[in-house]
Amino acid sequence: MTPADQLAQLQERLTRAVASGAFAEAGRALESYSAGTERALRELPLAQRRELASRVLEFYGRALSLARTGRAQACARLCELSPPSPYRSTPAKSRQHWRLDA
């Protein structure tokens, strides 16, 4: 498997994680993707490095856009929630009755 194929698989994994909101998984995928990118850039000839670097920057831009869109949608959902009531409910009174023996 070529470095470009490995990076494509990692890009798909990272994209799925960000799109689904699994940001812990996205963080792990990003670490793998960064390490794979560095390794591929060291192994490839100069002309292919430039092409790969351009694709990686484009992918990072799309991933950031996707994450920002998800965050904006989550914020919009939070804004749609009804505000909390300014009045706090009082605790229910005990239904126990005291008996006095006289």
N, CA, C and O atoms as CSV, one atom per row, in Angstrom:
chain,resi,resn,atom,element,x,y,z
A,1,MET,N,N,0.843,-1.171,0.000
A,1,MET,CA,C,0.000,0.000,0.000
A,1,MET,C,C,0.894,1.242,0.000
A,1,MET,O,O,1.830,1.346,0.794
A,2,THR,N,N,0.605,2.150,-0.870
A,2,THR,CA,C,1.421,3.358,-0.993
A,2,THR,C,C,1.081,4.338,0.122
A,2,THR,O,O,0.009,4.259,0.721
A,3,PRO,N,N,1.998,5.262,0.398
A,3,PRO,CA,C,1.694,6.276,1.419
A,3,PRO,C,C,0.436,7.084,1.094
A,3,PRO,O,O,-0.313,7.463,1.994
A,4,ALA,N,N,0.208,7.344,-0.197
A,4,ALA,CA,C,-0.991,8.096,-0.584
A,4,ALA,C,C,-2.266,7.308,-0.259
A,4,ALA,O,O,-3.264,7.894,0.160
A,5,ASP,N,N,-2.236,5.988,-0.450
A,5,ASP,CA,C,-3.393,5.149,-0.118
A,5,ASP,C,C,-3.641,5.139,1.389
A,5,ASP,O,O,-4.783,5.220,1.841
A,6,GLN,N,N,-2.562,5.039,2.156
A,6,GLN,CA,C,-2.690,5.053,3.609
A,6,GLN,C,C,-3.281,6.378,4.079
A,6,GLN,O,O,-4.145,6.403,4.956
A,7,LEU,N,N,-2.812,7.479,3.491
A,7,LEU,CA,C,-3.337,8.782,3.878
A,7,LEU,C,C,-4.804,8.927,3.492
A,7,LEU,O,O,-5.580,9.539,4.225
A,8,ALA,N,N,-5.184,8.376,2.358
A,8,ALA,CA,C,-6.584,8.440,1.940
A,8,ALA,C,C,-7.479,7.706,2.938
A,8,ALA,O,O,-8.565,8.182,3.267
A,9,GLN,N,N,-7.024,6.550,3.418
A,9,GLN,CA,C,-7.795,5.815,4.419
A,9,GLN,C,C,-7.898,6.603,5.718
A,9,GLN,O,O,-8.961,6.659,6.337
A,10,LEU,N,N,-6.783,7.215,6.129
A,10,LEU,CA,C,-6.803,8.013,7.350
A,10,LEU,C,C,-7.698,9.243,7.191
A,10,LEU,O,O,-8.366,9.648,8.142
A,11,GLN,N,N,-7.715,9.834,6.006
A,11,GLN,CA,C,-8.595,10.973,5.751
A,11,GLN,C,C,-10.058,10.564,5.886
A,11,GLN,O,O,-10.856,11.293,6.474
A,12,GLU,N,N,-10.407,9.408,5.345
A,12,GLU,CA,C,-11.781,8.923,5.451
A,12,GLU,C,C,-12.162,8.687,6.909
A,12,GLU,O,O,-13.257,9.046,7.343
A,13,ARG,N,N,-11.248,8.080,7.656
A,13,ARG,CA,C,-11.499,7.812,9.078
A,13,ARG,C,C,-11.698,9.115,9.847
A,13,ARG,O,O,-12.607,9.233,10.669
A,14,LEU,N,N,-10.840,10.083,9.569
A,14,LEU,CA,C,-10.933,11.371,10.241
A,14,LEU,C,C,-12.216,12.105,9.858
A,14,LEU,O,O,-12.869,12.701,10.714
A,15,THR,N,N,-12.574,12.064,8.593
A,15,THR,CA,C,-13.796,12.722,8.128
A,15,THR,C,C,-15.030,12.110,8.774
A,15,THR,O,O,-15.926,12.836,9.205
A,16,ARG,N,N,-15.087,10.777,8.847
A,16,ARG,CA,C,-16.226,10.110,9.483
A,16,ARG,C,C,-16.328,10.481,10.956
A,16,ARG,O,O,-17.421,10.718,11.468
A,17,ALA,N,N,-15.189,10.530,11.633
A,17,ALA,CA,C,-15.207,10.847,13.063
A,17,ALA,C,C,-15.687,12.275,13.305
A,17,ALA,O,O,-16.487,12.514,14.209
A,18,VAL,N,N,-15.211,13.215,12.513
A,18,VAL,CA,C,-15.632,14.608,12.685
A,18,VAL,C,C,-17.108,14.755,12.334
A,18,VAL,O,O,-17.847,15.433,13.048
A,19,ALA,N,N,-17.542,14.133,11.251
A,19,ALA,CA,C,-18.936,14.252,10.818
A,19,ALA,C,C,-19.900,13.655,11.838
A,19,ALA,O,O,-21.013,14.152,12.008
A,20,SER,N,N,-19.476,12.596,12.513
A,20,SER,CA,C,-20.357,11.961,13.489
A,20,SER,C,C,-20.280,12.623,14.859
A,20,SER,O,O,-21.070,12.303,15.747
A,21,GLY,N,N,-19.337,13.540,15.039
A,21,GLY,CA,C,-19.208,14.218,16.325
A,21,GLY,C,C,-18.389,13.444,17.337
A,21,GLY,O,O,-18.379,13.794,18.518
A,22,ALA,N,N,-17.708,12.410,16.906
A,22,ALA,CA,C,-16.854,11.614,17.800
A,22,ALA,C,C,-15.485,12.279,17.853
A,22,ALA,O,O,-14.544,11.840,17.193
A,23,PHE,N,N,-15.386,13.326,18.633
A,23,PHE,CA,C,-14.178,14.135,18.601
A,23,PHE,C,C,-12.985,13.470,19.287
A,23,PHE,O,O,-11.842,13.788,18.960
A,24,ALA,N,N,-13.219,12.567,20.216
A,24,ALA,CA,C,-12.102,11.822,20.800
A,24,ALA,C,C,-11.474,10.921,19.731
A,24,ALA,O,O,-10.252,10.837,19.604
A,25,GLU,N,N,-12.342,10.253,18.968
A,25,GLU,CA,C,-11.857,9.417,17.862
A,25,GLU,C,C,-11.184,10.279,16.801
A,25,GLU,O,O,-10.170,9.882,16.226
A,26,ALA,N,N,-11.744,11.453,16.543
A,26,ALA,CA,C,-11.153,12.365,15.557
A,26,ALA,C,C,-9.757,12.798,15.997
A,26,ALA,O,O,-8.863,12.941,15.162
A,27,GLY,N,N,-9.564,13.004,17.280
A,27,GLY,CA,C,-8.241,13.373,17.792
A,27,GLY,C,C,-7.226,12.272,17.567
A,27,GLY,O,O,-6.088,12.533,17.179
A,28,ARG,N,N,-7.646,11.036,17.812
A,28,ARG,CA,C,-6.736,9.907,17.576
A,28,ARG,C,C,-6.443,9.757,16.085
A,28,ARG,O,O,-5.307,9.494,15.691
A,29,ALA,N,N,-7.474,9.927,15.263
A,29,ALA,CA,C,-7.283,9.820,13.816
A,29,ALA,C,C,-6.388,10.939,13.305
A,29,ALA,O,O,-5.594,10.732,12.388
A,30,LEU,N,N,-6.512,12.118,13.890
A,30,LEU,CA,C,-5.679,13.249,13.477
A,30,LEU,C,C,-4.210,12.992,13.797
A,30,LEU,O,O,-3.331,13.339,13.008
A,31,GLU,N,N,-3.945,12.388,14.945
A,31,GLU,CA,C,-2.560,12.046,15.290
A,31,GLU,C,C,-1.985,11.062,14.273
A,31,GLU,O,O,-0.860,11.231,13.803
A,32,SER,N,N,-2.758,10.041,13.940
A,32,SER,CA,C,-2.303,9.055,12.943
A,32,SER,C,C,-2.106,9.707,11.586
A,32,SER,O,O,-1.134,9.418,10.889
A,33,TYR,N,N,-3.022,10.582,11.212
A,33,TYR,CA,C,-2.941,11.256,9.918
A,33,TYR,C,C,-1.709,12.159,9.857
A,33,TYR,O,O,-1.000,12.179,8.851
A,34,SER,N,N,-1.459,12.896,10.921
A,34,SER,CA,C,-0.282,13.772,10.948
A,34,SER,C,C,1.013,12.975,10.846
A,34,SER,O,O,1.923,13.345,10.104
A,35,ALA,N,N,1.087,11.876,11.599
A,35,ALA,CA,C,2.290,11.038,11.549
A,35,ALA,C,C,2.462,10.428,10.159
A,35,ALA,O,O,3.576,10.379,9.637
A,36,GLY,N,N,1.365,9.962,9.556
A,36,GLY,CA,C,1.427,9.395,8.214
A,36,GLY,C,C,1.822,10.423,7.170
A,36,GLY,O,O,2.553,10.115,6.229
A,37,THR,N,N,1.339,11.638,7.339
A,37,THR,CA,C,1.689,12.719,6.408
A,37,THR,C,C,3.173,13.036,6.486
A,37,THR,O,O,3.840,13.174,5.461
A,38,GLU,N,N,3.686,13.152,7.697
A,38,GLU,CA,C,5.115,13.434,7.864
A,38,GLU,C,C,5.970,12.327,7.254
A,38,GLU,O,O,6.968,12.595,6.586
A,39,ARG,N,N,5.569,11.089,7.491
A,39,ARG,CA,C,6.318,9.951,6.946
A,39,ARG,C,C,6.278,9.967,5.412
A,39,ARG,O,O,7.295,9.743,4.756
A,40,ALA,N,N,5.105,10.232,4.855
A,40,ALA,CA,C,4.970,10.258,3.397
A,40,ALA,C,C,5.775,11.406,2.794
A,40,ALA,O,O,6.385,11.244,1.737
A,41,LEU,N,N,5.784,12.545,3.445
A,41,LEU,CA,C,6.533,13.686,2.926
A,41,LEU,C,C,8.042,13.425,2.929
A,41,LEU,O,O,8.763,13.920,2.062
A,42,ARG,N,N,8.513,12.645,3.907
A,42,ARG,CA,C,9.937,12.310,3.936
A,42,ARG,C,C,10.308,11.320,2.840
A,42,ARG,O,O,11.417,11.365,2.306
A,43,GLU,N,N,9.383,10.427,2.506
A,43,GLU,CA,C,9.689,9.357,1.549
A,43,GLU,C,C,9.518,9.771,0.089
A,43,GLU,O,O,10.188,9.219,-0.783
A,44,LEU,N,N,8.655,10.711,-0.191
A,44,LEU,CA,C,8.337,11.059,-1.578
A,44,LEU,C,C,9.361,12.008,-2.187
A,44,LEU,O,O,10.013,12.766,-1.469
A,45,PRO,N,N,9.502,11.969,-3.510
A,45,PRO,CA,C,10.349,12.957,-4.187
A,45,PRO,C,C,9.721,14.352,-4.106
A,45,PRO,O,O,8.540,14.494,-3.787
A,46,LEU,N,N,10.512,15.362,-4.395
A,46,LEU,CA,C,10.107,16.755,-4.195
A,46,LEU,C,C,8.816,17.110,-4.929
A,46,LEU,O,O,7.935,17.735,-4.339
A,47,ALA,N,N,8.682,16.733,-6.184
A,47,ALA,CA,C,7.484,17.085,-6.959
A,47,ALA,C,C,6.225,16.490,-6.331
A,47,ALA,O,O,5.183,17.141,-6.256
A,48,GLN,N,N,6.343,15.247,-5.884
A,48,GLN,CA,C,5.179,14.605,-5.262
A,48,GLN,C,C,4.906,15.171,-3.871
A,48,GLN,O,O,3.759,15.191,-3.425
A,49,ARG,N,N,5.954,15.631,-3.182
A,49,ARG,CA,C,5.769,16.258,-1.870
A,49,ARG,C,C,4.895,17.495,-1.971
A,49,ARG,O,O,3.995,17.708,-1.159
A,50,ARG,N,N,5.177,18.311,-2.987
A,50,ARG,CA,C,4.403,19.545,-3.161
A,50,ARG,C,C,2.938,19.228,-3.419
A,50,ARG,O,O,2.047,19.869,-2.862
A,51,GLU,N,N,2.698,18.240,-4.263
A,51,GLU,CA,C,1.320,17.846,-4.568
A,51,GLU,C,C,0.621,17.325,-3.318
A,51,GLU,O,O,-0.523,17.684,-3.042
A,52,LEU,N,N,1.320,16.476,-2.565
A,52,LEU,CA,C,0.745,15.922,-1.339
A,52,LEU,C,C,0.491,17.020,-0.314
A,52,LEU,O,O,-0.560,17.043,0.327
A,53,ALA,N,N,1.443,17.924,-0.158
A,53,ALA,CA,C,1.273,19.017,0.794
A,53,ALA,C,C,0.057,19.862,0.436
A,53,ALA,O,O,-0.690,20.287,1.318
A,54,SER,N,N,-0.141,20.105,-0.846
A,54,SER,CA,C,-1.304,20.866,-1.295
A,54,SER,C,C,-2.603,20.130,-0.959
A,54,SER,O,O,-3.561,20.745,-0.491
A,55,ARG,N,N,-2.636,18.820,-1.195
A,55,ARG,CA,C,-3.834,18.035,-0.882
A,55,ARG,C,C,-4.105,17.987,0.617
A,55,ARG,O,O,-5.255,18.033,1.054
A,56,VAL,N,N,-3.023,17.894,1.404
A,56,VAL,CA,C,-3.184,17.841,2.859
A,56,VAL,C,C,-3.755,19.167,3.370
A,56,VAL,O,O,-4.657,19.170,4.207
A,57,LEU,N,N,-3.238,20.281,2.873
A,57,LEU,CA,C,-3.759,21.576,3.302
A,57,LEU,C,C,-5.229,21.738,2.903
A,57,LEU,O,O,-6.027,22.282,3.665
A,58,GLU,N,N,-5.572,21.273,1.733
A,58,GLU,CA,C,-6.964,21.334,1.285
A,58,GLU,C,C,-7.857,20.480,2.192
A,58,GLU,O,O,-8.961,20.883,2.557
A,59,PHE,N,N,-7.353,19.296,2.545
A,59,PHE,CA,C,-8.124,18.412,3.422
A,59,PHE,C,C,-8.305,19.035,4.803
A,59,PHE,O,O,-9.401,18.996,5.362
A,60,TYR,N,N,-7.235,19.612,5.357
A,60,TYR,CA,C,-7.350,20.265,6.662
A,60,TYR,C,C,-8.384,21.387,6.613
A,60,TYR,O,O,-9.150,21.564,7.561
A,61,GLY,N,N,-8.412,22.135,5.532
A,61,GLY,CA,C,-9.404,23.197,5.385
A,61,GLY,C,C,-10.826,22.657,5.392
A,61,GLY,O,O,-11.712,23.225,6.031
A,62,ARG,N,N,-11.040,21.545,4.670
A,62,ARG,CA,C,-12.373,20.937,4.646
A,62,ARG,C,C,-12.745,20.376,6.013
A,62,ARG,O,O,-13.888,20.510,6.450
A,63,ALA,N,N,-11.786,19.749,6.691
A,63,ALA,CA,C,-12.062,19.173,8.012
A,63,ALA,C,C,-12.401,20.274,9.021
A,63,ALA,O,O,-13.311,20.111,9.832
A,64,LEU,N,N,-11.681,21.379,8.973
A,64,LEU,CA,C,-11.995,22.495,9.872
A,64,LEU,C,C,-13.374,23.055,9.578
A,64,LEU,O,O,-14.135,23.363,10.496
A,65,SER,N,N,-13.694,23.185,8.311
A,65,SER,CA,C,-15.012,23.684,7.928
A,65,SER,C,C,-16.110,22.759,8.435
A,65,SER,O,O,-17.133,23.223,8.939
A,66,LEU,N,N,-15.902,21.458,8.305
A,66,LEU,CA,C,-16.875,20.479,8.770
A,66,LEU,C,C,-17.044,20.558,10.286
A,66,LEU,O,O,-18.168,20.514,10.786
A,67,ALA,N,N,-15.941,20.675,11.015
A,67,ALA,CA,C,-16.013,20.776,12.478
A,67,ALA,C,C,-16.708,22.073,12.899
A,67,ALA,O,O,-17.501,22.070,13.841
A,68,ARG,N,N,-16.420,23.165,12.221
A,68,ARG,CA,C,-17.068,24.442,12.549
A,68,ARG,C,C,-18.559,24.400,12.253
A,68,ARG,O,O,-19.362,24.951,13.007
A,69,THR,N,N,-18.928,23.750,11.161
A,69,THR,CA,C,-20.349,23.615,10.831
A,69,THR,C,C,-21.062,22.809,11.902
A,69,THR,O,O,-22.153,23.181,12.334
A,70,GLY,N,N,-20.463,21.719,12.331
A,70,GLY,CA,C,-21.052,20.905,13.400
A,70,GLY,C,C,-21.187,21.679,14.689
A,70,GLY,O,O,-22.199,21.563,15.380
A,71,ARG,N,N,-20.185,22.464,15.021
A,71,ARG,CA,C,-20.233,23.271,16.239
A,71,ARG,C,C,-21.330,24.330,16.134
A,71,ARG,O,O,-22.046,24.574,17.105
A,72,ALA,N,N,-21.468,24.959,14.970
A,72,ALA,CA,C,-22.507,25.966,14.782
A,72,ALA,C,C,-23.897,25.346,14.899
A,72,ALA,O,O,-24.803,25.947,15.477
A,73,GLN,N,N,-24.061,24.148,14.352
A,73,GLN,CA,C,-25.357,23.471,14.462
A,73,GLN,C,C,-25.673,23.121,15.911
A,73,GLN,O,O,-26.817,23.245,16.350
A,74,ALA,N,N,-24.659,22.683,16.651
A,74,ALA,CA,C,-24.872,22.363,18.063
A,74,ALA,C,C,-25.238,23.619,18.847
A,74,ALA,O,O,-26.104,23.570,19.721
A,75,CYS,N,N,-24.598,24.730,18.550
A,75,CYS,CA,C,-24.926,25.995,19.220
A,75,CYS,C,C,-26.349,26.431,18.888
A,75,CYS,O,O,-27.071,26.923,19.756
A,76,ALA,N,N,-26.749,26.250,17.639
A,76,ALA,CA,C,-28.106,26.621,17.240
A,76,ALA,C,C,-29.137,25.773,17.991
A,76,ALA,O,O,-30.183,26.280,18.398
A,77,ARG,N,N,-28.841,24.490,18.170
A,77,ARG,CA,C,-29.764,23.626,18.916
A,77,ARG,C,C,-29.844,24.077,20.372
A,77,ARG,O,O,-30.924,24.059,20.963
A,78,LEU,N,N,-28.721,24.480,20.954
A,78,LEU,CA,C,-28.741,24.959,22.335
A,78,LEU,C,C,-29.559,26.236,22.465
A,78,LEU,O,O,-30.268,26.426,23.453
A,79,CYS,N,N,-29.461,27.109,21.469
A,79,CYS,CA,C,-30.213,28.366,21.512
A,79,CYS,C,C,-31.708,28.123,21.402
A,79,CYS,O,O,-32.499,28.928,21.894
A,80,GLU,N,N,-32.108,27.040,20.774
A,80,GLU,CA,C,-33.528,26.730,20.616
A,80,GLU,C,C,-34.163,26.176,21.876
A,80,GLU,O,O,-35.388,26.133,21.985
A,81,LEU,N,N,-33.351,25.753,22.824
A,81,LEU,CA,C,-33.896,25.215,24.066
A,81,LEU,C,C,-34.549,26.335,24.859
A,81,LEU,O,O,-34.120,27.487,24.799
A,82,SER,N,N,-35.579,25.988,25.595
A,82,SER,CA,C,-36.240,27.016,26.402
A,82,SER,C,C,-35.326,27.393,27.563
A,82,SER,O,O,-34.617,26.546,28.106
A,83,PRO,N,N,-35.350,28.662,27.934
A,83,PRO,CA,C,-34.492,29.094,29.035
A,83,PRO,C,C,-34.982,28.509,30.352
A,83,PRO,O,O,-36.167,28.208,30.493
A,84,PRO,N,N,-34.102,28.348,31.296
A,84,PRO,CA,C,-34.528,27.807,32.589
A,84,PRO,C,C,-35.447,28.810,33.293
A,84,PRO,O,O,-35.320,30.021,33.116
A,85,SER,N,N,-36.337,28.299,34.064
A,85,SER,CA,C,-37.282,29.153,34.783
A,85,SER,C,C,-36.547,29.934,35.866
A,85,SER,O,O,-35.672,29.396,36.544
A,86,PRO,N,N,-36.908,31.215,36.024
A,86,PRO,CA,C,-36.266,31.984,37.097
A,86,PRO,C,C,-36.776,31.568,38.475
A,86,PRO,O,O,-36.164,31.894,39.492
A,87,TYR,N,N,-37.891,30.851,38.507
A,87,TYR,CA,C,-38.468,30.418,39.771
A,87,TYR,C,C,-38.056,28.982,40.040
A,87,TYR,O,O,-38.202,28.101,39.192
A,88,ARG,N,N,-37.552,28.776,41.207
A,88,ARG,CA,C,-37.170,27.420,41.583
A,88,ARG,C,C,-38.358,26.747,42.250
A,88,ARG,O,O,-39.095,27.374,43.010
A,89,SER,N,N,-38.528,25.518,41.971
A,89,SER,CA,C,-39.637,24.808,42.610
A,89,SER,C,C,-39.297,24.591,44.078
A,89,SER,O,O,-38.159,24.297,44.442
A,90,THR,N,N,-40.310,24.744,44.894
A,90,THR,CA,C,-40.092,24.546,46.323
A,90,THR,C,C,-40.176,23.061,46.621
A,90,THR,O,O,-40.936,22.336,45.980
A,91,PRO,N,N,-39.409,22.614,47.579
A,91,PRO,CA,C,-39.476,21.190,47.909
A,91,PRO,C,C,-40.861,20.837,48.451
A,91,PRO,O,O,-41.491,21.634,49.146
A,92,ALA,N,N,-41.307,19.670,48.133
A,92,ALA,CA,C,-42.625,19.221,48.601
A,92,ALA,C,C,-42.622,19.091,50.111
A,92,ALA,O,O,-41.660,18.625,50.723
A,93,LYS,N,N,-43.734,19.521,50.688
A,93,LYS,CA,C,-43.850,19.421,52.147
A,93,LYS,C,C,-44.064,17.962,52.533
A,93,LYS,O,O,-44.685,17.178,51.815
A,94,SER,N,N,-43.536,17.652,53.666
A,94,SER,CA,C,-43.676,16.289,54.161
A,94,SER,C,C,-45.135,16.019,54.495
A,94,SER,O,O,-45.834,16.883,55.026
A,95,ARG,N,N,-45.574,14.840,54.187
A,95,ARG,CA,C,-46.960,14.489,54.478
A,95,ARG,C,C,-47.078,13.779,55.830
A,95,ARG,O,O,-48.137,13.261,56.186
A,96,GLN,N,N,-46.003,13.768,56.548
A,96,GLN,CA,C,-46.053,13.150,57.871
A,96,GLN,C,C,-46.736,14.110,58.846
A,96,GLN,O,O,-46.571,15.326,58.751
A,97,HIS,N,N,-47.488,13.561,59.767
A,97,HIS,CA,C,-48.151,14.381,60.787
A,97,HIS,C,C,-47.612,13.957,62.151
A,97,HIS,O,O,-47.344,12.785,62.413
A,98,TRP,N,N,-47.472,14.939,62.979
A,98,TRP,CA,C,-47.007,14.661,64.322
A,98,TRP,C,C,-48.201,14.322,65.201
A,98,TRP,O,O,-49.265,14.933,65.101
A,99,ARG,N,N,-48.004,13.369,66.036
A,99,ARG,CA,C,-49.034,13.029,67.023
A,99,ARG,C,C,-48.483,13.334,68.401
A,99,ARG,O,O,-47.365,12.957,68.752
A,100,LEU,N,N,-49.270,14.000,69.135
A,100,LEU,CA,C,-48.878,14.286,70.506
A,100,LEU,C,C,-49.744,13.466,71.454
A,100,LEU,O,O,-50.973,13.510,71.396
A,101,ASP,N,N,-49.091,12.734,72.309
A,101,ASP,CA,C,-49.845,11.979,73.317
A,101,ASP,C,C,-49.944,12.853,74.555
A,101,ASP,O,O,-48.937,13.328,75.081
A,102,ALA,N,N,-51.141,13.052,75.000
A,102,ALA,CA,C,-51.308,13.899,76.161
A,102,ALA,C,C,-51.608,13.106,77.386
A,102,ALA,O,O,-51.780,13.676,78.464
